[in-house]
Amino acid sequence: MYNIYMDIVIPFHPKDFGTIEPCLKSIKKYVKKYNNIYIISHKNHNFPDTKWINLDPFPFNGDSVIKFHGKTSKNGWYLQQLIKLYSVLCIPNVTSTIVVIDSDIIFCNETNLYNDDMNIPNLNIQYDVVKGKAQWSPAYFAHMKKLHPSLRRMNKDITGICQVFPIKKQIILDLFKMVEDYHNNKYKFWELFLKFSNGNASASEFEILMNYILLYKKNDYNYVKWIFGLAKDDNKHNLLISDKNIDFFKKKNWKYIQYQSHMRGVRHHNYKEVCIKCGTKACEGNECDEKNTNNREVETHP
């Protein structure tokens, strides 16, 4: 059977300049069965072999979040959650199923996003092996229950905190309609999402989506358990991106690695002042040679 495979969507903020190019390189090397790669950002950074989208097609922007929450450190975090959920609806000519990938993900082994035999996308239900268990935040589930009383945690061993998430347009439309109908269509889904959150870390777009899928759309996906985790060599040290470190996880049969910027000290408010790779005071050219790491980080493995 001939399949039109999925487009990849990557929301991007400049704080992730330290990971985006290796991320894109790893997708091209290891990820199978996708069409285009869309980068969503305020500015076009002209990443090779990608298509750029700004927020113009979306029904919200950063000011929309501020309207509900005021100015907080979590404004951008909420905005990127809504961007992920709405991308399959708002990006012109995007495929009807997309895969949202975080810009701090580095693939290190071949990864098939689509199951040809079943003609459905693969959805990873394995939790982060470094954390050792499915993430659980009661606030996320209190929030989703306000959206709709049927939404709840479906499986204690499955988390929606996913960095590689296939999203089907019809599922998003059905989810949004269910929530909006429940609230008498007085608000759009994105407004309700913000209205029922408190501006702190109290909502998760993918926990909502994962549990909605498990409850109502379970047959729309092929469930897989891909090994992945944070870039740590033990419980103390975060790792910088290097060929040596990537090869370490490749040999452990991980599908991908997450190099979170905040674990290196790079955040929305300071990314212009620190090295985007190691989080220390900016090196010349804002690049790190992997020797100038701070005391939370190491280059190699024991």
C-alpha positions as CSV (number, residue, x, y, z in Angstrom):
1,M,0.0,0.0,0.0
2,Y,1.3,3.5,-0.9
3,N,1.5,5.8,2.1
4,I,1.8,9.6,2.2
5,Y,4.1,9.9,5.2
6,M,4.0,12.5,7.9
7,D,5.5,16.0,8.0
8,I,7.7,16.8,11.0
9,V,7.0,19.9,13.1
10,I,9.6,21.4,15.4
11,P,8.8,24.4,17.5
12,F,12.0,26.4,18.0
13,H,13.3,29.1,20.4
14,P,16.8,30.5,20.1
15,K,17.7,29.1,23.5
16,D,17.9,25.7,21.6
17,F,20.5,26.9,19.1
18,G,22.9,24.5,20.9
19,T,20.8,21.5,19.9
20,I,18.7,22.3,16.8
21,E,21.4,21.6,14.1
22,P,22.4,18.3,15.6
23,C,18.7,17.5,16.0
24,L,18.1,18.1,12.3
25,K,21.2,16.2,11.3
26,S,20.1,13.2,13.3
27,I,16.6,13.3,11.8
28,K,18.0,13.2,8.3
29,K,20.3,10.3,9.3
30,Y,18.1,8.1,11.3
31,V,14.4,9.0,11.0
32,K,12.4,7.1,8.4
33,K,9.1,7.8,6.7
34,Y,8.5,11.6,6.8
35,N,8.0,14.3,4.2
36,N,8.9,17.9,5.1
37,I,10.4,19.4,8.3
38,Y,8.7,22.5,9.5
39,I,10.4,24.9,11.9
40,I,8.0,27.1,13.9
41,S,9.6,30.3,15.2
42,H,9.3,34.0,15.3
43,K,12.2,34.5,12.9
44,N,13.4,32.5,9.9
45,H,16.8,31.1,10.8
46,N,17.1,29.4,7.3
47,F,17.9,25.9,8.6
48,P,18.8,23.8,5.5
49,D,16.1,21.5,4.1
50,T,13.4,22.9,6.3
51,K,10.3,25.0,5.9
52,W,9.7,28.0,8.1
53,I,6.4,28.9,9.7
54,N,5.8,31.9,12.0
55,L,2.7,32.3,14.3
56,D,0.6,34.2,11.8
57,P,-1.6,31.2,10.9
58,F,-2.3,30.4,14.6
59,P,-5.3,31.9,16.5
60,F,-3.0,33.0,19.4
61,N,0.4,34.4,20.2
62,G,2.5,35.3,23.2
63,D,0.1,38.2,24.1
64,S,-2.8,35.7,24.2
65,V,-1.0,33.8,27.0
66,I,-0.2,37.0,28.9
67,K,-3.9,38.0,28.6
68,F,-4.9,34.9,30.7
69,H,-1.8,34.5,32.9
70,G,-0.1,37.9,33.1
71,K,3.6,38.0,32.5
72,T,5.3,34.9,34.0
73,S,8.3,32.8,33.4
74,K,6.0,30.1,32.0
75,N,4.4,32.2,29.2
76,G,6.6,30.7,26.5
77,W,6.1,27.2,27.9
78,Y,2.3,27.5,27.5
79,L,2.6,29.0,24.1
80,Q,4.7,26.1,22.8
81,Q,2.2,23.6,24.1
82,L,-0.6,25.3,22.2
83,I,1.6,25.5,19.1
84,K,2.1,21.8,19.2
85,L,-1.6,21.0,19.4
86,Y,-2.6,23.4,16.7
87,S,0.1,22.8,14.2
88,V,-1.7,20.1,12.3
89,L,-4.6,22.5,11.9
90,C,-2.8,25.8,11.2
91,I,0.2,25.0,9.0
92,P,-0.8,25.5,5.4
93,N,-0.6,22.3,3.3
94,V,0.7,20.2,6.2
95,T,0.0,16.4,6.1
96,S,-3.1,15.3,8.0
97,T,-0.9,13.5,10.4
98,I,2.3,15.2,11.7
99,V,5.0,14.3,14.1
100,V,6.0,17.0,16.7
101,I,9.6,16.7,17.7
102,D,11.3,18.8,20.4
103,S,14.3,20.7,19.2
104,D,16.5,19.2,21.9
105,I,16.1,15.6,20.7
106,I,19.1,13.8,19.0
107,F,18.3,10.5,17.3
108,C,21.0,7.9,17.5
109,N,19.4,4.8,15.9
110,E,17.1,4.2,13.1
111,T,13.5,5.2,13.9
112,N,10.5,4.4,11.9
113,L,7.7,6.9,12.5
114,Y,5.1,4.9,10.5
115,N,3.9,1.3,10.5
116,D,3.4,0.3,6.9
117,D,1.7,-3.0,7.7
118,M,-1.0,-1.4,9.8
119,N,-1.0,1.9,7.9
120,I,-0.9,4.0,11.1
121,P,1.8,6.0,12.9
122,N,4.0,4.6,15.7
123,L,3.4,6.1,19.1
124,N,6.1,5.6,21.8
125,I,4.7,4.7,25.2
126,Q,8.0,4.0,26.9
127,Y,8.9,6.4,29.6
128,D,12.3,8.1,30.1
129,V,14.6,5.2,31.2
130,V,16.8,7.6,33.2
131,K,13.9,8.8,35.3
132,G,12.9,5.1,35.6
133,K,9.1,5.6,35.7
134,A,6.2,7.3,34.0
135,Q,6.1,10.9,35.0
136,W,3.1,11.8,37.2
137,S,1.9,15.4,38.0
138,P,-1.4,15.6,39.7
139,A,-1.8,19.2,38.5
140,Y,-1.9,18.1,34.9
141,F,-4.8,15.7,35.5
142,A,-6.7,18.2,37.6
143,H,-6.3,20.6,34.7
144,M,-7.6,18.1,32.1
145,K,-10.5,17.2,34.2
146,K,-11.6,20.8,34.1
147,L,-11.5,20.7,30.3
148,H,-13.7,17.6,30.3
149,P,-14.7,15.2,33.1
150,S,-14.0,12.1,31.1
151,L,-10.3,12.9,30.8
152,R,-8.2,11.0,33.3
153,R,-5.0,9.0,33.7
154,M,-5.6,5.8,31.7
155,N,-2.5,3.9,32.5
156,K,0.0,4.5,35.3
157,D,2.8,3.1,33.2
158,I,2.2,5.4,30.2
159,T,3.0,9.1,30.2
160,G,2.1,11.8,27.8
161,I,5.4,13.6,28.4
162,C,6.7,12.7,25.0
163,Q,9.3,14.4,22.9
164,V,8.3,12.6,19.6
165,F,4.5,12.6,19.2
166,P,2.5,11.8,16.1
167,I,-0.7,13.9,15.9
168,K,-3.6,13.2,13.7
169,K,-5.8,16.1,12.5
170,Q,-9.1,14.3,13.0
171,I,-8.2,13.4,16.6
172,I,-7.3,17.0,17.4
173,L,-10.6,18.2,15.8
174,D,-12.6,15.6,17.8
175,L,-10.8,16.5,21.1
176,F,-11.3,20.2,20.6
177,K,-15.0,19.7,19.7
178,M,-15.6,17.5,22.8
179,V,-14.1,20.1,25.1
180,E,-15.7,23.1,23.5
181,D,-19.1,21.5,23.4
182,Y,-18.9,20.6,27.1
183,H,-18.3,24.3,27.8
184,N,-21.3,25.3,25.6
185,N,-18.9,26.7,22.9
186,K,-18.3,29.9,24.8
187,Y,-14.6,29.5,24.4
188,K,-12.2,28.0,21.9
189,F,-10.1,25.0,23.1
190,W,-6.9,27.1,23.4
191,E,-8.8,29.7,25.6
192,L,-10.1,26.9,27.9
193,F,-6.6,25.4,28.1
194,L,-5.2,28.7,29.4
195,K,-8.3,29.6,31.4
196,F,-8.1,26.5,33.5
197,S,-4.4,26.6,34.1
198,N,-2.8,28.9,36.7
199,G,0.3,30.2,34.9
200,N,2.6,27.8,36.7
201,A,3.5,24.3,35.5
202,S,-0.1,23.1,35.8
203,A,-1.0,21.7,32.4
204,S,0.4,19.3,29.8
205,E,-0.8,19.3,26.2
206,F,0.5,15.8,25.6
207,E,-0.9,14.3,28.8
208,I,-4.3,15.5,27.6
209,L,-3.7,14.1,24.1
210,M,-2.2,10.8,25.2
211,N,-5.0,10.0,27.6
212,Y,-7.7,11.1,25.1
213,I,-6.2,8.8,22.6
214,L,-6.0,5.9,25.0
215,L,-9.6,6.5,26.0
216,Y,-11.3,7.2,22.7
217,K,-8.9,6.6,19.8
218,K,-6.7,3.6,20.8
219,N,-6.9,1.9,17.4
220,D,-5.5,4.9,15.6
221,Y,-1.9,4.1,16.6
222,N,0.7,1.3,16.8
223,Y,2.2,1.4,20.3
224,V,5.9,0.9,20.6
225,K,8.5,1.1,23.3
226,W,11.5,3.0,22.1
227,I,14.3,3.4,24.6
228,F,15.2,7.1,25.3
229,G,16.2,9.3,28.1
230,L,17.9,12.5,29.3
231,A,21.5,13.0,28.5
232,K,23.0,11.8,31.8
233,D,25.7,9.3,32.5
234,D,24.6,8.9,36.1
235,N,22.3,10.8,38.5
236,K,24.7,13.7,39.0
237,H,26.0,14.8,35.6
238,N,24.4,16.2,32.6
239,L,26.1,15.7,29.3
240,L,27.0,18.0,26.4
241,I,26.4,17.0,22.9
242,S,29.4,15.3,21.4
243,D,30.0,12.4,19.0
244,K,31.4,10.4,21.9
245,N,28.3,10.8,24.0
246,I,25.9,10.1,21.2
247,D,27.8,7.0,20.3
248,F,27.6,5.9,24.0
249,F,23.7,6.0,23.9
250,K,23.7,4.5,20.4
251,K,25.5,1.4,21.7
252,K,22.8,1.2,24.5
253,N,20.2,0.9,21.7
254,W,18.5,4.2,22.6
255,K,16.4,5.6,19.8
256,Y,17.0,9.2,20.8
257,I,18.5,11.4,23.6
258,Q,17.1,14.5,25.1
259,Y,19.7,17.3,25.8
260,Q,17.5,19.7,27.7
261,S,18.8,23.3,27.6
262,H,17.8,24.2,31.2
263,M,19.9,21.2,32.5
264,R,22.9,23.1,31.1
265,G,21.8,26.4,32.6
266,V,20.4,27.8,29.3
267,R,17.0,29.4,29.7
268,H,14.7,31.9,28.0
269,H,15.9,34.8,30.0
270,N,19.7,34.3,29.8
271,Y,20.4,32.5,26.4
272,K,22.0,35.7,25.0
273,E,24.5,35.9,27.8
274,V,25.6,32.3,28.2
275,C,27.2,29.7,26.0
276,I,24.3,27.9,24.3
277,K,26.1,24.6,24.6
278,C,27.4,24.5,28.2
279,G,25.5,27.4,29.9
280,T,28.7,29.0,31.3
281,K,29.5,32.7,30.6
282,A,29.5,33.2,26.9
283,C,32.5,31.8,25.1
284,E,33.9,33.7,22.1
285,G,31.3,33.4,19.3
286,N,28.9,31.9,21.8
287,E,30.3,28.4,21.2
288,C,31.7,25.9,23.6
289,D,34.7,23.7,23.0
290,E,33.4,21.0,25.5
291,K,36.2,21.8,27.9
292,N,34.7,24.8,29.5
293,T,31.9,22.9,31.3
294,N,30.5,23.8,34.7
295,N,30.6,21.4,37.7
296,R,27.2,19.8,36.7
297,E,28.5,18.5,33.4
298,V,31.1,16.1,32.1
299,E,32.4,15.2,28.6
300,T,33.0,11.5,28.8
301,H,31.7,8.4,30.6
302,P,33.4,6.4,33.2
